[in-house]
Amino acid sequence: MVVSIDAGYGHNCSLVRGLKKYRDVKTVWFKKNKHRLDYIVPDANYGIREVLGETGEIIIVACGTFNILTDYLRIRHHTKISDFLKRFTKVTIIITDSKFAINPDYYNGVFKDYDVFCTPCKIHWRDSLPTREYYQPFDLSGFDRTKTRELTISHSPFVVEKFAEKGTAEITKIVNSLGVSLDVITGLPWKQAMERKAQSHIFIDQISNDNDRKFKNMNGYIWNALGKSGLEGMHLGCMTITRGENKSGQIPSPPVVWVNGNLKETLEKYIFDKFAICELQNKQREWALTYATEDYAARNILGMI
């Protein structure tokens, strides 16, 4: 059973579709996804009560999901989540959300008896605890990747409230100063957002260190801010740029263009070099089609890699 707040958390809808190739999987989402991703798993079940009474294996996607389930069991059933999870033969936690980095000591404690997967951008906070790397999976093969005639850069903060976290104002200022077309994509249904993004040559995920102030134990650590938006950009054949630095891990490091305060200089290097852009587009997409797919994510979770 896969449990999450909705279809979009950790893009678990694609994970479920990958898992279904190998075994029967019950999917439980607490609510509908506002960006209309529910169609990816048409037989999903809705409502937290769907989790009750289940046994076997459980995969909990995101700390936010764990929190809601914890509170529900405590308030409605006067039960600790640790006691509830004992009924399952295997418990897997997939850490994809920033809640973990805000309070890693708490989550590392409550997750100590479970199998834990974590996106590389947050694995720093797992310290030396047993953890498998996990990239959120996508299948964007159905989208037209034809680019605009004019060089276009895109950026897709989830909602306006995410602008500070993503560095949208600074990105807009820098791109405008270079006289390049910028498409800021926000507040759209997921399919429409992908169609827009697919037309751009370059995609900027985020450059801000706004999150650093709320994340714990940074101590100068530069975390790799490659999230769902950046992975989508790679799948769609956009040369993807984001904040961070090249780090080796269990999964080969994605060949994105890492920046840390040097976005303008980086763009100046590439915007007049179509060959370099094309070369990186192909290299990044090849990586995404290897390590950020539904099948790879499923086999990773099932211990087949």
Buried (B, 14 or more C-beta within 10 A) or exposed (E): BBBBBBBBBBBBBBBBBBBBEEEEBBBBBBBEBBBBBBEBBEEBBBEBEBBBEBEEBBBBBBBBBBBBBBEBBEEEEEBEBBEBBEEBEEBBBBBBBBBBBBBBEEBBEBBEEBBBBBBBBBBBBBEEEEBBBBBBBBBBEEBEBEBEEEBBBBBBBBEEEBBBBBBBEBBBEBBEEEEBBBBBBBEBEBBEBBBBBBBBBBBBBBBBBBBEEEBEEBEEEBBBBBBBBBBBBBBBBBBBBBBBEEBEEEBEBBBBBBBEEEBBEBBEEBBEEEEBBBEBBEBBBEBBBEBBBBBBBBBBBBEEE
